[in-house]
Amino acid sequence: MTRQAKPRRKRRVRKIILFLLILLLLAAAGWFAYSSLKAEYTVTYDSYTATTGSISNALSFSGNLSLIDSATYAAASSATVKTLYVAAGDQVKEDDKLLRLSNGETVTAGFDGRVNKLNVEKGDEVTVGQELVQIADFEHMKVSFRVDEYDIGNVQVGQSCTVTATATEKRFDSTVESIDYISSSSGNVAYYTATALVDVDDASVLPGMQVTVSITQEEAQDVVILKVDAISFDATNQAFVWMKNEAGALEQKTITTGVSNGNYIEITDGLTDGDEVYVEVETTAVSGAAGLLSGLFGGTRFNQSRGSQRSGGGSGGFDRSNMPDFSSGERPSFGGGDFPGRSN
């Protein structure tokens, strides 16, 4: 071997060694990066308690109160106001005298109500057709509400309903009095007008006020209820919950459900009052390296957290103090799938 060949061979060996070292360093860096990109997670469990209560769901519609009986009385001829029998705000009965004119004309109430406006005073000169006094019945009103084509099949004359004044939150029991089945269109949806009569015993509730009409569809009294978030579903859509066994380990317990208002649900079988159930909550913390690369590559998730065994449920502990009044006929809310009742 010549003297020139030996240095060449040494240089070649050094290059091979350097190349191998680089490969080793790259492999180590790759393993470190892979390990760094793994998401770290901790698993915790939220607890919920089954309790006894009442629950219902209802269709809900918007409307406004209006008068059934109101009348304005006018002079039949020119005359002078001779006698006033009432003042503004007085309650009157049907056929009560309201006022008398100099020509002998006596104006009387056509129904029970209240003097809403008195436009004249004793001694005033009035002309033909001049408005003298207005009577209105504020104790018997009605509300008209629109029902769309998706809900009209669930609304019938004679159905019980609850009318709630938005401003005062005063509630009145009523029934559906009538339905106009000749539709009025709004875009691609047909609407029908239903009417309910309302007996008002509160002077603060007045015509024109906005109200909500709720028609109960399903109701369950004094039953076991549970927060909807506590329930999971298997591949066959069978509802279940996680409960602790005698050894303290979590195990799956099949349940049967009933009436739901979208927030709480009736448990017809599988749980009793006071049973505590659990929902898995998996918290994922991405490592610093993963976060850096995620930022560099547009927020791409490099690692998925391990799959949970549940397909339902959620987070947030159960608080008895925040439990709603289920007997209120509160309208359910099911998100995008929504219950048939919609606010119109």
C-alpha positions as CSV (number, residue, x, y, z in Angstrom):
1,M,0.0,0.0,0.0
2,T,1.4,3.4,-0.9
3,R,2.0,6.2,1.5
4,Q,-0.8,8.2,-0.1
5,A,-3.4,5.5,0.3
6,K,-3.0,5.2,4.1
7,P,-4.2,8.8,4.8
8,R,-7.1,8.3,2.4
9,R,-8.1,5.2,4.3
10,K,-7.9,6.9,7.6
11,R,-10.0,9.8,6.4
12,R,-12.6,7.4,5.1
13,V,-12.8,5.5,8.5
14,R,-13.1,8.8,10.3
15,K,-16.0,9.8,8.0
16,I,-17.7,6.5,8.6
17,I,-17.3,6.9,12.4
18,L,-18.6,10.5,12.2
19,F,-21.5,9.4,10.1
20,L,-22.4,6.7,12.6
21,L,-22.1,9.1,15.5
22,I,-24.5,11.5,13.7
23,L,-27.0,8.7,13.1
24,L,-26.8,7.8,16.8
25,L,-27.3,11.4,17.9
26,L,-30.3,11.8,15.5
27,A,-31.8,8.5,16.8
28,A,-31.4,9.8,20.4
29,A,-32.9,13.2,19.5
30,G,-35.8,11.5,17.8
31,W,-36.5,9.3,20.8
32,F,-36.3,12.3,23.1
33,A,-38.7,14.3,20.8
34,Y,-41.1,11.4,20.6
35,S,-41.1,11.1,24.4
36,S,-41.5,14.8,24.8
37,L,-44.5,14.9,22.4
38,K,-46.5,12.4,24.4
39,A,-49.4,14.0,26.2
40,E,-49.5,13.7,29.9
41,Y,-52.9,13.2,31.4
42,T,-54.6,12.7,34.7
43,V,-58.0,11.0,35.2
44,T,-60.4,12.4,37.8
45,Y,-64.1,11.7,38.4
46,D,-67.0,14.0,39.0
47,S,-69.7,12.7,41.3
48,Y,-73.4,13.1,41.0
49,T,-76.2,12.1,43.5
50,A,-79.6,10.7,42.5
51,T,-82.4,12.3,44.5
52,T,-86.2,12.3,44.6
53,G,-88.1,15.1,42.8
54,S,-90.6,16.0,40.2
55,I,-89.8,16.5,36.5
56,S,-91.6,17.5,33.4
57,N,-91.0,18.7,29.9
58,A,-93.2,21.1,27.9
59,L,-93.7,22.8,24.6
60,S,-93.2,26.6,25.0
61,F,-94.5,29.5,22.9
62,S,-94.4,33.3,23.1
63,G,-97.4,35.6,22.9
64,N,-98.9,38.8,24.3
65,L,-101.9,39.4,26.6
66,S,-104.8,41.3,25.1
67,L,-108.3,42.4,26.3
68,I,-111.4,40.4,25.6
69,D,-113.9,43.1,26.6
70,S,-113.3,46.8,26.2
71,A,-115.7,49.5,25.0
72,T,-115.6,53.3,24.5
73,Y,-119.0,55.1,24.8
74,A,-119.7,58.2,22.8
75,A,-122.5,60.8,22.8
76,A,-125.4,60.1,20.6
77,S,-126.3,63.8,20.3
78,S,-125.0,67.2,21.3
79,A,-125.7,67.8,25.0
80,T,-124.2,68.8,28.3
81,V,-122.8,66.4,30.9
82,K,-125.3,66.6,33.7
83,T,-124.2,63.8,36.1
84,L,-121.1,61.7,36.6
85,Y,-121.6,58.4,38.5
86,V,-118.0,57.1,38.3
87,A,-114.4,58.3,38.3
88,A,-111.4,56.9,36.4
89,G,-110.2,53.7,38.0
90,D,-113.6,52.7,39.4
91,Q,-114.7,49.1,39.2
92,V,-118.2,48.8,37.6
93,K,-120.7,46.0,37.0
94,E,-122.8,45.3,33.9
95,D,-125.6,47.9,33.6
96,D,-124.1,50.3,36.2
97,K,-124.7,53.9,35.4
98,L,-121.6,55.8,34.1
99,L,-122.9,59.3,33.3
100,R,-126.0,61.2,32.3
101,L,-126.5,63.9,29.7
102,S,-128.8,66.9,29.7
103,N,-130.9,65.4,26.9
104,G,-131.8,62.5,29.2
105,E,-129.3,60.0,27.7
106,T,-127.8,57.7,30.4
107,V,-124.7,55.8,29.5
108,T,-124.4,52.4,31.3
109,A,-121.7,49.7,31.4
110,G,-122.2,46.8,29.0
111,F,-120.0,44.4,31.1
112,D,-118.1,44.1,34.3
113,G,-114.8,46.0,34.2
114,R,-112.9,49.1,35.2
115,V,-113.2,52.8,34.1
116,N,-110.0,53.1,32.1
117,K,-110.6,56.6,30.8
118,L,-113.1,59.3,31.7
119,N,-112.9,62.1,29.1
120,V,-115.4,64.6,30.4
121,E,-116.3,66.5,33.5
122,K,-119.7,67.6,34.9
123,G,-121.0,70.6,32.9
124,D,-118.9,69.9,29.7
125,E,-120.6,70.4,26.4
126,V,-120.3,67.4,24.1
127,T,-121.0,66.8,20.4
128,V,-122.3,63.8,18.5
129,G,-119.8,61.0,18.5
130,Q,-117.5,62.5,21.1
131,E,-115.9,59.8,23.3
132,L,-117.1,60.1,26.8
133,V,-115.8,57.1,28.8
134,Q,-113.9,53.8,28.3
135,I,-114.5,50.6,30.2
136,A,-112.1,47.6,30.1
137,D,-112.1,44.2,31.7
138,F,-108.5,43.7,33.0
139,E,-109.4,40.5,34.9
140,H,-110.3,38.3,31.9
141,M,-107.8,38.5,29.1
142,K,-106.5,36.2,26.3
143,V,-103.2,35.3,24.8
144,S,-102.7,34.3,21.2
145,F,-99.6,32.4,20.3
146,R,-98.2,30.9,17.1
147,V,-97.6,27.1,16.8
148,D,-95.4,25.9,13.9
149,E,-96.2,23.0,11.7
150,Y,-93.8,20.7,13.6
151,D,-95.7,21.2,16.9
152,I,-99.3,21.7,15.9
153,G,-99.9,17.9,16.1
154,N,-99.1,18.1,19.9
155,V,-101.4,21.0,20.6
156,Q,-105.2,20.4,21.1
157,V,-108.2,22.5,22.2
158,G,-108.8,21.8,25.9
159,Q,-105.2,21.1,26.8
160,S,-104.0,22.5,30.1
161,C,-101.3,25.2,29.9
162,T,-99.5,27.7,32.0
163,V,-99.2,31.3,31.1
164,T,-96.3,33.2,32.6
165,A,-95.9,37.0,32.4
166,T,-92.3,37.7,31.5
167,A,-92.0,41.0,33.4
168,T,-93.6,39.9,36.7
169,E,-93.0,36.2,36.5
170,K,-96.6,35.8,37.6
171,R,-98.1,32.4,36.5
172,F,-101.7,31.6,35.6
173,D,-103.3,28.2,34.9
174,S,-105.3,28.1,31.7
175,T,-106.4,25.9,28.8
176,V,-106.1,26.1,25.0
177,E,-109.4,27.8,24.0
178,S,-109.2,27.6,20.2
179,I,-106.9,26.9,17.3
180,D,-107.0,28.5,13.9
181,Y,-106.0,25.8,11.5
182,I,-105.7,28.1,8.5
183,S,-102.0,28.7,8.4
184,S,-99.9,31.8,8.0
185,S,-96.6,31.3,6.4
186,S,-93.2,32.6,7.6
187,G,-90.6,31.6,5.1
188,N,-90.8,27.9,4.5
189,V,-92.6,27.1,7.8
190,A,-96.4,27.2,8.3
191,Y,-97.7,28.7,11.5
192,Y,-101.1,28.3,13.2
193,T,-102.7,30.6,15.8
194,A,-103.9,29.2,19.1
195,T,-105.7,31.1,21.9
196,A,-105.8,30.7,25.7
197,L,-108.0,32.6,28.1
198,V,-106.4,34.0,31.2
199,D,-108.1,35.0,34.5
200,V,-105.8,37.7,35.9
201,D,-105.8,38.3,39.7
202,D,-102.8,40.7,39.7
203,A,-103.2,44.4,38.9
204,S,-99.5,44.5,37.7
205,V,-100.3,42.2,34.8
206,L,-101.7,44.3,31.9
207,P,-102.7,43.9,28.3
208,G,-99.8,44.0,25.8
209,M,-97.4,42.3,28.2
210,Q,-95.3,39.5,26.8
211,V,-96.0,36.0,28.1
212,T,-94.8,32.4,27.7
213,V,-97.3,29.7,27.2
214,S,-96.1,26.2,28.4
215,I,-98.0,23.0,27.5
216,T,-96.8,20.1,29.5
217,Q,-96.1,16.9,27.5
218,E,-94.7,14.5,30.1
219,E,-94.6,14.7,33.8
220,A,-93.4,12.5,36.7
221,Q,-94.0,13.3,40.4
222,D,-91.8,12.2,43.3
223,V,-89.5,10.0,41.3
224,V,-85.7,9.4,41.3
225,I,-84.0,12.0,39.2
226,L,-80.4,12.4,38.1
227,K,-78.3,15.1,36.2
228,V,-78.2,14.2,32.5
229,D,-74.4,14.8,32.5
230,A,-74.0,11.8,34.8
231,I,-75.3,9.3,32.3
232,S,-73.3,7.4,29.7
233,F,-74.4,5.2,26.8
234,D,-72.8,2.0,25.4
235,A,-72.6,1.0,21.7
236,T,-76.2,-0.2,21.7
237,N,-77.4,3.1,23.2
238,Q,-78.1,1.5,26.5
239,A,-77.9,4.0,29.4
240,F,-75.5,3.3,32.3
241,V,-73.7,4.9,35.1
242,W,-70.4,4.2,37.0
243,M,-70.8,3.2,40.6
244,K,-68.4,2.0,43.3
245,N,-68.7,-1.6,44.3
246,E,-68.0,-3.0,47.8
247,A,-64.3,-3.1,47.0
248,G,-64.3,0.6,46.1
249,A,-63.7,0.0,42.4
250,L,-65.9,1.6,39.7
251,E,-68.2,-0.7,37.8
252,Q,-70.8,-0.2,35.2
253,K,-74.5,-0.2,36.3
254,T,-77.3,-0.4,33.7
255,I,-80.2,2.0,34.2
256,T,-83.6,2.7,32.7
257,T,-84.6,6.3,32.1
258,G,-87.9,8.1,31.7
259,V,-89.0,11.8,31.5
260,S,-86.2,14.3,30.7
261,N,-86.2,18.0,30.6
262,G,-82.8,18.2,29.1
263,N,-81.1,19.0,32.4
264,Y,-82.4,16.3,34.7
265,I,-83.8,12.9,33.8
266,E,-86.1,10.4,35.6
267,I,-84.5,7.1,36.6
268,T,-87.1,4.4,36.5
269,D,-84.8,1.5,37.3
270,G,-81.3,0.9,38.5
271,L,-80.9,3.8,41.1
272,T,-82.4,4.8,44.3
273,D,-82.5,8.1,46.2
274,G,-79.0,8.9,47.5
275,D,-77.0,6.7,45.2
276,E,-73.8,8.3,44.1
277,V,-72.5,7.9,40.6
278,Y,-69.3,9.0,38.8
279,V,-68.3,10.3,35.5
280,E,-64.7,10.1,34.2
281,V,-63.1,13.4,33.4
282,E,-59.8,13.1,31.6
283,T,-57.5,16.2,31.8
284,T,-54.7,16.3,29.1
285,A,-51.6,18.4,29.6
286,V,-49.4,18.8,26.5
287,S,-45.6,18.9,27.1
288,G,-43.6,22.0,26.3
289,A,-42.0,20.5,23.2
290,A,-45.4,19.4,21.9
291,G,-46.8,22.9,22.5
292,L,-43.9,24.5,20.7
293,L,-44.2,22.2,17.6
294,S,-48.0,22.6,17.8
295,G,-47.5,26.4,17.5
296,L,-45.1,26.0,14.6
297,F,-47.4,23.7,12.6
298,G,-50.7,25.5,13.0
299,G,-52.0,24.0,16.3
300,T,-51.9,20.4,15.1
301,R,-52.5,17.8,17.8
302,F,-49.6,15.4,17.8
303,N,-51.0,13.0,20.4
304,Q,-54.6,12.1,21.3
305,S,-55.5,11.4,24.9
306,R,-56.5,7.8,25.5
307,G,-60.1,7.0,24.7
308,S,-62.6,7.1,27.5
309,Q,-64.9,4.1,28.1
310,R,-67.9,6.4,28.3
311,S,-69.7,8.0,25.4
312,G,-71.8,10.4,27.5
313,G,-71.5,12.4,30.6
314,G,-69.6,15.6,31.3
315,S,-68.0,17.7,33.9
316,G,-69.2,19.9,36.7
317,G,-70.1,18.7,40.2
318,F,-73.7,18.2,41.4
319,D,-75.0,21.0,43.7
320,R,-78.4,20.5,45.3
321,S,-78.7,24.2,46.0
322,N,-78.7,24.8,42.2
323,M,-81.4,22.2,41.4
324,P,-84.2,23.8,39.4
325,D,-87.9,23.6,40.3
326,F,-88.9,20.7,38.1
327,S,-92.6,21.2,38.8
328,S,-92.4,24.6,37.0
329,G,-92.9,23.0,33.5
330,E,-89.6,24.3,32.4
331,R,-89.0,23.9,28.7
332,P,-86.3,21.4,28.0
333,S,-83.3,22.3,25.9
334,F,-81.6,19.5,23.9
335,G,-79.1,21.6,22.0
336,G,-79.0,21.2,18.2
337,G,-81.5,18.3,18.3
338,D,-83.9,20.4,20.4
339,F,-87.2,19.1,21.8
340,P,-90.2,19.7,19.5
341,G,-91.4,22.8,21.4
342,R,-89.8,26.0,20.1
343,S,-90.3,29.6,21.2
344,N,-92.0,31.5,18.5
